[in-house]
Amino acid sequence: MRLLTLLALLILLGVSSIGPTQEPKKDPKELPPIPTTDLKRKDPVEYSKDIEPVFANKCFVCHTGSVVEGKFDMSTHSGVLKGGKRGVAVVPGKSTESNLFLFCSRQKKPIMPPKSEDPLNSQEVSLIKLWIDEGAKAPTMARVKAKVIVNLPPALVKPVRAVAVSPDGKTVAASRGNQIHLYDGKKGDFLKTLVDPLLKTPDGKVAKAAHISLVESLAFSPDGKTLASGSFQELTLWDAEKGEPKKRLTGFADRVVAIAYSPDGKLLATGGGAPTEDGELKIFEADSGKQLTDIKNGHSDTVFAVGFSPDGKLLASGAADKFVKVFEVPGGKFVKSFEGHTHHVMGVGWTPDGKKLASCGADNFVKVWDYEKGEKIRDMQGHQKQVTQLVFVGKTQQFLTVSGDSSVRMWNADNGGNVRQYPGATDFLYSVSASTDGTVVAAGGEDGVVRIYNGTNASLVKAALPPDAEPKKEEPKKK
């Protein structure tokens, strides 16, 4: 009896200690919803003018191009309405039932953009809400891109983004920031700097450089008489012997990051384009600079690599959309594509017989493809970071690659073997080139140095710099 009484007392005490039901505490780190306001607009919201710029500023980095988080591609109006793995994003006329609005306004998880990114402000959220409530209508006008005005790069920004060895191996051209320098291919000695005397900065000052912005690409013509250089929205053709500009081609959408001459030297192809927008792929008459073909919708992102087939009838390209594609020359008709890279395709080239293609990418892989069958032959591993460029050595099965892991490698496309490595680089590498006979190899990267090698034994000839960048020698102290 005494035990029962004790148990009853404990139960009563337990119940009384609970007291009134308490609401669960809110996470102090939880962000409040973003309020909307009455915009008091007289005109309807226009997608291209009002909505797409908001997406471009706050959403495109994770939801366009080669990066599409949650399978939600926001690069087009139809993609925005379609949604992703979380279902339909927009219910026209019903913002309170649309995940896009609920996520952006922080009324539903996951909030977008995430906590680590800049949120939409009240004005932007209100615009999206009103657009949805008005029916989420498609664009009625083309989006006007803001004009980009570039100026000279900072003095400390001196990467070697591009190198080119003349076919005879006598000259090595190398960018350094917005400059182009020429070196002796056999000894590595500095020869000259290429300067466009008509080049001026936006404020009218003489630039004293090859381009205003960084030099992104270089290529010698097959006869070695012309050097082509690509930069932001322009390409310059130089007299390689005189070091003078012959012609400047403009009208490009963004950076010209890839250049290739056809084997007979009559055609010139360029690759580029703005990130997350359609890649730019053009073909020109090499001598006149006349544009023959602008391959529309060839790639859905920046084109990083171009290469003519040995017979000059086809053009291969690689891009940030992860595809290697082939087009007819000069018409630009699509022929076939090769899918297998899981990141940007940074380099592409053909074997001398035209039966195989090699490609490299930001997925750290080098791949060889059977052109006729459209199938992958092999993966070639060895680089530990993204492989940034690939170039075949003359009419051989051997090709060179460089990588962000600071290594320069030579491969054999027939058996996948690693022929040799070229030592000395200590920083991220962007570019590589070789003479037709393979006796001269050059590579450049983030440290601003162009390393010139004996191509046959991989010995370093010289880590070359222009005179104004050479470290000053200490004078002997007077006794």
C-alpha positions as CSV (number, residue, x, y, z in Angstrom):
1,M,0.0,0.0,0.0
2,R,2.8,2.4,0.9
3,L,4.5,1.5,-2.4
4,L,1.3,2.4,-4.4
5,T,1.0,5.7,-2.6
6,L,4.6,6.5,-3.4
7,L,4.1,5.7,-7.1
8,A,1.0,7.8,-7.3
9,L,2.8,10.8,-5.7
10,L,5.7,10.5,-8.2
11,I,3.2,10.4,-11.1
12,L,1.5,13.6,-9.8
13,L,4.8,15.4,-9.4
14,G,5.9,14.4,-12.9
15,V,2.7,15.7,-14.5
16,S,2.7,18.9,-12.5
17,S,6.4,19.5,-13.5
18,I,5.5,19.5,-17.2
19,G,3.2,22.5,-16.9
20,P,1.7,24.2,-20.0
21,T,2.7,23.0,-23.5
22,Q,5.7,25.0,-24.8
23,E,6.2,26.0,-28.5
24,P,9.4,24.6,-30.0
25,K,12.2,27.2,-30.0
26,K,13.1,28.7,-33.4
27,D,16.6,28.3,-34.8
28,P,18.2,31.7,-34.2
29,K,20.2,31.2,-37.4
30,E,17.0,30.7,-39.5
31,L,16.6,33.7,-41.9
32,P,13.3,35.6,-42.0
33,P,11.2,35.7,-45.1
34,I,12.0,38.5,-47.6
35,P,9.0,40.8,-47.7
36,T,7.3,41.9,-50.9
37,T,6.1,45.3,-51.7
38,D,3.5,46.8,-54.0
39,L,5.5,48.0,-57.0
40,K,2.7,50.2,-58.3
41,R,3.7,49.4,-61.9
42,K,1.5,50.6,-64.8
43,D,3.3,48.4,-67.4
44,P,3.3,44.6,-67.2
45,V,6.5,42.9,-66.1
46,E,8.7,41.9,-69.1
47,Y,10.8,38.8,-68.7
48,S,13.9,39.9,-70.8
49,K,14.0,43.4,-69.3
50,D,12.9,42.8,-65.7
51,I,13.3,39.2,-64.7
52,E,16.2,37.6,-66.6
53,P,18.7,40.2,-65.4
54,V,17.8,39.2,-61.8
55,F,18.4,35.5,-62.6
56,A,21.6,36.4,-64.4
57,N,22.9,38.2,-61.4
58,K,21.8,35.8,-58.6
59,C,21.0,32.4,-60.2
60,F,22.9,31.7,-63.4
61,V,26.2,30.7,-61.8
62,C,24.5,27.6,-60.4
63,H,21.7,27.0,-62.9
64,T,23.1,27.5,-66.4
65,G,25.7,26.1,-68.7
66,S,27.8,23.2,-67.5
67,V,26.7,23.7,-63.9
68,V,23.0,22.9,-63.4
69,E,22.3,22.4,-59.7
70,G,19.2,20.4,-58.9
71,K,18.7,19.8,-62.7
72,F,17.1,23.3,-62.8
73,D,18.3,25.0,-66.0
74,M,17.4,28.7,-65.9
75,S,19.1,29.7,-69.1
76,T,15.8,29.9,-70.9
77,H,12.2,31.0,-70.1
78,S,10.9,27.4,-70.8
79,G,13.6,26.0,-68.5
80,V,12.6,28.3,-65.7
81,L,8.9,27.2,-66.0
82,K,9.9,23.6,-66.2
83,G,11.8,23.4,-63.0
84,G,14.1,20.6,-61.8
85,K,14.3,17.7,-59.5
86,R,12.0,19.5,-57.0
87,G,9.2,19.7,-59.5
88,V,7.6,22.5,-61.4
89,A,9.1,25.8,-60.4
90,V,6.4,28.2,-61.7
91,V,2.6,27.9,-61.7
92,P,1.6,30.8,-64.0
93,G,-0.8,33.1,-62.2
94,K,-0.2,31.6,-58.7
95,S,3.0,32.9,-57.1
96,T,2.0,31.4,-53.7
97,E,2.1,27.9,-55.3
98,S,5.3,28.5,-57.2
99,N,8.5,27.0,-55.7
100,L,10.6,29.6,-57.5
101,F,9.0,32.5,-55.6
102,L,8.7,30.5,-52.3
103,F,12.4,29.6,-52.3
104,C,13.6,33.1,-53.4
105,S,11.5,34.8,-50.7
106,R,12.6,32.3,-48.0
107,Q,9.1,31.1,-47.3
108,K,10.1,27.5,-48.2
109,K,13.2,25.5,-47.9
110,P,15.7,25.2,-49.5
111,I,16.1,28.9,-49.6
112,M,17.6,30.2,-52.8
113,P,20.2,31.6,-53.3
114,P,21.7,29.6,-50.3
115,K,22.8,31.4,-47.1
116,S,26.4,31.7,-48.4
117,E,25.3,33.8,-51.4
118,D,23.8,37.3,-51.7
119,P,20.0,37.1,-51.3
120,L,17.4,38.7,-53.6
121,N,16.2,42.0,-52.2
122,S,12.6,43.0,-51.7
123,Q,12.3,44.7,-55.0
124,E,13.6,41.6,-56.9
125,V,11.4,39.2,-55.0
126,S,8.4,41.5,-55.6
127,L,9.2,41.6,-59.4
128,I,9.3,37.8,-59.6
129,K,6.0,37.5,-57.6
130,L,4.3,40.0,-59.9
131,W,5.6,38.3,-63.0
132,I,4.2,35.0,-61.9
133,D,0.9,36.5,-60.9
134,E,0.6,38.1,-64.3
135,G,1.0,34.7,-66.0
136,A,4.8,34.2,-66.1
137,K,4.7,35.4,-69.7
138,A,7.5,34.6,-72.1
139,P,9.9,37.3,-73.3
140,T,8.6,39.7,-76.0
141,M,12.0,41.4,-76.7
142,A,15.6,40.3,-76.8
143,R,17.7,41.0,-73.7
144,V,20.1,43.8,-74.3
145,K,23.5,42.9,-73.0
146,A,25.5,45.5,-71.1
147,K,28.5,46.8,-73.1
148,V,31.8,45.6,-71.6
149,I,34.7,48.1,-71.7
150,V,38.0,46.5,-70.9
151,N,41.2,48.3,-69.8
152,L,44.8,47.4,-69.3
153,P,45.3,44.5,-66.8
154,P,46.9,45.2,-63.4
155,A,50.7,45.3,-63.5
156,L,51.0,42.1,-61.5
157,V,48.7,40.0,-63.8
158,K,51.2,38.4,-66.2
159,P,50.1,34.9,-67.0
160,V,51.3,33.1,-70.1
161,R,47.9,32.0,-71.4
162,A,49.2,31.2,-74.9
163,V,52.4,30.0,-76.6
164,A,53.1,29.1,-80.3
165,V,56.2,27.6,-81.8
166,S,56.8,28.4,-85.5
167,P,56.7,25.4,-87.8
168,D,60.5,25.5,-88.3
169,G,61.2,25.8,-84.6
170,K,63.2,29.0,-85.0
171,T,60.7,31.2,-83.0
172,V,58.6,30.9,-79.9
173,A,55.8,33.4,-79.4
174,A,54.4,33.7,-75.9
175,S,51.9,36.0,-74.3
176,R,52.5,37.6,-70.9
177,G,49.5,39.5,-69.7
178,N,48.4,41.7,-72.7
179,Q,51.9,41.5,-74.2
180,I,53.4,39.1,-76.9
181,H,57.1,38.4,-76.8
182,L,59.2,36.4,-79.3
183,Y,62.1,34.2,-78.3
184,D,64.8,32.2,-80.2
185,G,63.4,28.6,-80.3
186,K,66.8,26.9,-80.1
187,K,68.5,29.1,-77.3
188,G,65.5,30.7,-75.6
189,D,67.0,34.2,-76.0
190,F,64.6,37.2,-76.2
191,L,64.1,38.6,-79.7
192,K,61.4,41.3,-79.6
193,T,58.0,42.4,-78.2
194,L,55.0,42.9,-80.5
195,V,53.3,46.2,-80.1
196,D,50.3,47.5,-82.0
197,P,51.1,51.3,-82.4
198,L,47.4,52.1,-83.1
199,L,46.1,50.4,-80.0
200,K,44.6,52.8,-77.4
201,T,43.0,52.5,-74.0
202,P,39.4,53.6,-73.5
203,D,40.6,57.0,-72.3
204,G,42.6,57.5,-75.5
205,K,46.1,56.7,-74.3
206,V,48.6,54.7,-76.3
207,A,48.5,51.2,-74.9
208,K,52.1,50.1,-75.9
209,A,50.9,46.5,-76.0
210,A,49.6,43.8,-78.3
211,H,46.1,43.9,-77.0
212,I,44.2,45.9,-74.3
213,S,43.1,42.7,-72.5
214,L,44.9,39.5,-71.8
215,V,46.2,37.6,-74.8
216,E,44.2,34.3,-74.7
217,S,45.4,32.4,-77.8
218,L,48.3,32.3,-80.4
219,A,48.9,30.3,-83.6
220,F,51.4,30.5,-86.4
221,S,50.3,29.9,-90.0
222,P,51.7,26.8,-91.6
223,D,54.3,28.8,-93.5
224,G,55.3,30.6,-90.4
225,K,54.8,34.1,-91.9
226,T,51.8,35.1,-89.9
227,L,51.1,35.0,-86.2
228,A,47.5,35.2,-85.1
229,S,46.6,36.4,-81.5
230,G,43.3,36.3,-79.8
231,S,42.0,38.5,-77.0
232,F,38.8,40.0,-75.7
233,Q,36.5,40.5,-78.7
234,E,39.3,40.7,-81.2
235,L,41.9,38.8,-83.2
236,T,45.1,40.3,-84.7
237,L,47.2,39.0,-87.6
238,W,50.9,39.9,-87.3
239,D,53.7,39.8,-89.8
240,A,55.9,37.4,-87.9
241,E,59.2,38.5,-89.3
242,K,58.6,42.3,-89.0
243,G,56.6,42.1,-85.8
244,E,54.0,44.4,-87.1
245,P,50.2,44.0,-87.1
246,K,48.7,43.4,-90.6
247,K,45.0,43.2,-89.7
248,R,42.7,43.3,-86.7
249,L,39.4,41.3,-86.8
250,T,36.7,42.5,-84.4
251,G,33.0,41.7,-83.7
252,F,33.6,38.7,-81.4
253,A,31.1,38.1,-78.6
254,D,33.8,37.6,-75.9
255,R,37.3,36.3,-75.6
256,V,38.9,34.5,-78.5
257,V,40.4,31.5,-76.6
258,A,41.3,29.1,-79.4
259,I,42.8,29.6,-82.9
260,A,43.7,27.0,-85.6
261,Y,44.9,27.2,-89.2
262,S,43.9,24.7,-91.8
263,P,46.7,22.5,-93.0
264,D,47.0,24.4,-96.3
265,G,47.0,27.7,-94.5
266,K,44.0,29.1,-96.4
267,L,41.5,29.0,-93.5
268,L,41.5,30.2,-89.9
269,A,39.1,29.0,-87.2
270,T,38.4,30.6,-83.9
271,G,36.7,29.5,-80.7
272,G,35.3,31.5,-77.8
273,G,32.1,33.0,-76.5
274,A,30.8,34.2,-73.2
275,P,30.4,31.8,-70.3
276,T,27.0,30.1,-70.1
277,E,26.0,31.5,-73.5
278,D,26.2,29.9,-76.9
279,G,29.7,29.1,-77.8
280,E,31.3,31.1,-80.7
281,L,32.8,29.1,-83.6
282,K,33.9,31.0,-86.7
283,I,35.8,30.3,-89.9
284,F,37.7,33.0,-91.9
285,E,39.8,33.3,-95.0
286,A,43.3,33.4,-93.5
287,D,44.8,36.1,-95.8
288,S,41.9,38.5,-96.2
289,G,40.3,38.0,-92.8
290,K,36.9,37.7,-94.5
291,Q,34.4,35.7,-92.3
292,L,33.1,32.6,-94.2
293,T,31.1,30.9,-91.5
294,D,29.6,31.6,-88.1
295,I,28.5,28.2,-86.8
296,K,25.4,29.0,-84.8
297,N,24.3,26.8,-81.9
298,G,27.3,24.6,-82.3
299,H,27.9,24.5,-78.6
300,S,25.9,25.8,-75.7
301,D,28.9,27.2,-73.8
302,T,32.3,28.7,-74.4
303,V,34.4,26.9,-77.1
304,F,37.9,26.3,-75.8
305,A,39.4,24.2,-78.6
306,V,39.4,24.0,-82.4
307,G,41.3,21.8,-84.8
308,F,41.2,21.1,-88.6
309,S,41.3,17.5,-89.9
310,P,44.4,16.6,-91.8
311,D,42.6,17.0,-95.2
312,G,41.1,20.3,-94.1
313,K,37.5,19.2,-94.7
314,L,36.4,19.0,-91.1
315,L,36.7,21.1,-88.0
316,A,36.7,19.6,-84.5
317,S,35.8,21.7,-81.5
318,G,35.6,21.2,-77.7
319,A,33.7,23.3,-75.3
320,A,32.5,24.0,-71.7
321,D,29.3,22.0,-72.6
322,K,31.5,18.9,-72.2
323,F,31.1,17.9,-75.9
324,V,33.6,17.3,-78.7
325,K,31.9,18.1,-82.0
326,V,32.8,18.0,-85.7
327,F,31.6,20.3,-88.5
328,E,32.0,20.4,-92.2
329,V,34.4,23.1,-93.6
330,P,33.7,25.7,-94.7
331,G,29.9,25.4,-94.5
332,G,29.8,24.5,-90.8
333,K,27.2,21.7,-91.2
334,F,27.2,19.5,-88.0
335,V,28.6,16.0,-88.6
336,K,28.8,14.2,-85.2
337,S,29.6,14.7,-81.6
338,F,31.5,12.7,-78.9
339,E,30.2,12.6,-75.4
340,G,32.2,11.3,-72.4
341,H,34.0,14.2,-70.7
342,T,32.4,15.2,-67.4
343,H,33.7,18.8,-67.4
344,H,34.9,21.5,-69.9
345,V,36.7,20.1,-73.0
346,M,39.8,22.2,-73.2
347,G,41.8,20.7,-76.1
348,V,41.2,18.7,-79.3
349,G,43.3,17.3,-82.1
350,W,43.4,14.8,-85.0
351,T,45.8,11.9,-85.7
352,P,47.6,12.4,-89.1
353,D,45.4,9.8,-90.8
354,G,42.2,11.5,-89.6
355,K,40.9,8.3,-88.2
356,K,41.2,9.3,-84.5
357,L,40.6,12.4,-82.3
358,A,42.2,13.1,-79.0
359,S,40.7,15.5,-76.4
360,C,41.5,16.7,-73.0
361,G,39.4,18.3,-70.3
362,A,38.9,19.9,-66.9
363,D,37.9,16.4,-65.6
364,N,41.7,15.6,-65.6
365,F,41.2,13.1,-68.5
366,V,42.7,12.7,-71.9
367,K,40.6,10.7,-74.3
368,V,41.1,9.1,-77.7
369,W,38.1,8.6,-80.0
370,D,37.4,6.5,-83.1
371,Y,36.2,9.1,-85.5
372,E,34.3,6.8,-87.9
373,K,32.5,4.8,-85.2
374,G,32.0,7.8,-83.0
375,E,33.2,5.8,-80.0
376,K,35.8,6.2,-77.3
377,I,38.9,4.1,-77.7
378,R,40.5,4.8,-74.4
379,D,40.9,7.1,-71.3
380,M,44.5,8.2,-70.6
381,Q,45.2,9.2,-67.0
382,G,48.2,10.8,-65.4
383,H,47.4,14.5,-64.9
384,Q,46.1,15.3,-61.4
385,K,44.3,18.5,-62.3
386,Q,42.5,19.9,-65.3
387,V,44.2,19.3,-68.6
388,T,44.2,22.7,-70.3
389,Q,45.6,22.2,-73.8
390,L,46.4,19.5,-76.3
391,V,48.5,19.7,-79.5
392,F,49.7,17.0,-81.9
393,V,53.4,17.1,-82.9
394,G,53.7,17.3,-86.7
395,K,52.4,14.4,-88.6
396,T,52.9,11.9,-85.8
397,Q,50.8,9.9,-83.4
398,Q,52.3,11.8,-80.5
399,F,50.7,14.8,-78.8
400,L,51.5,17.1,-75.9
401,T,49.3,18.2,-73.0
402,V,49.7,20.6,-70.1
403,S,47.8,20.7,-66.8
404,G,47.0,22.7,-63.7
405,D,49.2,20.2,-61.9
406,S,52.3,21.9,-63.5
407,S,53.2,19.0,-65.7
408,V,53.9,18.8,-69.4
409,R,53.4,15.4,-71.0
410,M,53.8,13.7,-74.3
411,W,51.5,10.8,-75.2
412,N,51.1,8.3,-78.0
413,A,47.6,8.2,-79.5
414,D,48.1,4.7,-80.8
415,N,48.7,2.8,-77.6
416,G,47.9,5.5,-74.9
417,G,51.4,5.4,-73.6
418,N,53.1,8.4,-71.8
419,V,56.2,9.0,-73.9
420,R,57.9,11.6,-71.7
421,Q,57.5,14.4,-69.3
422,Y,59.0,17.9,-69.4
423,P,60.2,19.2,-66.0
424,G,60.6,22.6,-64.4
425,A,57.2,24.2,-64.2
426,T,56.1,25.1,-60.7
427,D,52.6,26.6,-61.3
428,F,49.4,26.1,-63.1
429,L,50.0,25.6,-66.9
430,Y,47.7,26.9,-69.6
431,S,49.4,26.4,-72.9
432,V,51.8,24.2,-74.9
433,S,53.1,24.1,-78.5
434,A,55.8,22.3,-80.6
435,S,57.7,22.7,-83.9
436,T,56.6,20.5,-86.8
437,D,59.5,18.1,-86.2
438,G,59.0,18.1,-82.4
439,T,62.5,19.3,-81.6
440,V,61.3,22.5,-79.9
441,V,58.6,22.4,-77.2
442,A,57.3,25.4,-75.3
443,A,54.9,25.7,-72.3
444,G,53.5,28.6,-70.3
445,G,51.4,29.3,-67.2
446,E,50.4,31.4,-64.3
447,D,53.9,32.3,-63.2
448,G,54.5,34.3,-66.3
449,V,57.4,32.2,-67.5
450,V,57.6,30.5,-70.9
451,R,59.7,27.3,-70.7
452,I,61.5,26.2,-73.8
453,Y,62.5,22.6,-74.1
454,N,64.6,20.3,-76.3
455,G,61.6,18.3,-77.6
456,T,63.5,15.1,-78.1
457,N,65.1,14.6,-74.7
458,A,62.8,16.9,-72.6
459,S,65.8,19.0,-71.3
460,L,65.0,22.5,-70.3
461,V,66.7,25.0,-72.7
462,K,65.6,28.1,-70.9
463,A,62.9,29.5,-68.5
464,A,62.4,32.6,-70.6
465,L,61.3,36.1,-69.6
466,P,61.3,39.5,-71.4
467,P,64.1,41.8,-70.4
468,D,62.0,44.0,-68.1
469,A,60.9,40.9,-66.1
470,E,64.4,39.3,-65.7
471,P,65.5,39.3,-62.0
472,K,68.1,42.0,-61.4
473,K,71.6,40.7,-60.8
474,E,73.3,41.8,-57.6
475,E,76.4,43.8,-58.2
476,P,79.4,42.5,-56.4
477,K,80.1,44.4,-53.2
478,K,83.1,46.7,-53.3
479,K,85.8,45.8,-50.9
